[in-house]
Amino acid sequence: MSNPKNLPDSDQLLVEKSKLASYLLNLSHKDGASKAKFFLQRGFKADYWEAFAEALRAHGASQTVTEIEITRHGKKFTVECQIKTPDGKNPCILTVWIQATSKAPRLVTAHPNS
């Protein structure tokens, strides 16, 4: 059984290519541009989105859940702090995950924790 302070099913976390390449690493996205700037400055690249996805999954699996909320989409988890980055700075970030009934948590968003 997993630690209740960590995401459930943390070995199966879902991070979609479109979420990363079209949003979190896209400087042209109206809502994601500031996030993209932050993550690109840390060494992540849209062409190598898989490395970013793996870092986000590792973050979700290893860092503490700081908030849980029940929404119409499922259980929403907020996870905070360090992510391993290519530049080695490993900043504190905040990720949000949603878990629909009987499915692994899926990444909703990520941003600097400030």
N, C-alpha and C positions, 0 to 999 in steps of 0.2 A: 504494500500500500504506500502511496506517495505521501510525502510530507505535506500537510495542509497549507504550509506557507509557500509551496511551489505549485506551478501549474499542473493540473491533472493531465495524464497521458502525455507527459513532457517528451517522451521518446517518439511521438507521432505529430509534433507541431507542424501546422500547415502554413507555408509562406509562398504566396503565389507570385509568379514571374511578373504579371501585370501590375501587381501592387508595388513592386520594386522598380522595374524599368519604366513604367508609365507614370509613377507617382513619386515615390520616395527618392528616386535618383534622376528626376526629370526637372531641369531648371526652367522649363517652359510651362509647367503645370501651375495653374493659378493658386491652388492651395498647398501644393507640395514644394514649390520653388525654394523656400527658406530651409525646409528640411533637406532638400537635395543639396543645397549649398553646404550645409553642415556635414552631411555624410560623405559627399565628394571630397571635401577638405580633409576628411579623415582617411582617405585613400580608397574608398569603395568606388566601383565603376559600373555604369549601366551595362556595359558589354560583358562584365563578369558578375552579373547579378547573383549567381549561385553562391559566390563567396560571401556576399552580403546576407543572403538567405540563411546560410549556415551559421553566420555570426549571430543573427537574430534568433535562430532556433536555440543556439547555445545560451544566449542571454535569457530567453524564456525558460529554459530548462534549469538554469543554475541560480538565477536571481530571485529575490523574494517578491511574492504577490503582496502588494500593499493595499489593494482595494478589490472587493468583489461586489458586483451589482447584478441584479436580475433584470433583464430587459426583455422586450418582446422578441428579440432575435436570439436570446439564449443568455447564458451566464457570461458576464463581461469581467475580465480580469485585467488589472493594471499591475505591471511588473516594473520595478525600478532598479536601476543602477548599472554597474559597469558592463560594457560591451567591448570585446576584443576588436581592435581596429587595425588596419594595415599600417597606419602611421605609428602604432605602439602607444598612443596617448590614452586609449581605453577609457573614454569619458563615461560619465553617468548619463544614461538615457532613460526614457520612459517608453514602454511598449504597451499596447492595448491588444488584447486577444478576446475572441468571442468563441464560446463553445455551445453549439446547438445540441440538443438532446442526442446522446450516444455518438457524437462525433468528436474528433480531436480538435483542440483549440486552433483557430485560424487567426493570423495576424490581421489587425484592423489598421493600426498606424504605429509609427515610432517617431520620436522627436527628442531633442535635447531636453534634459531635465533641469530646467532653470526657473 
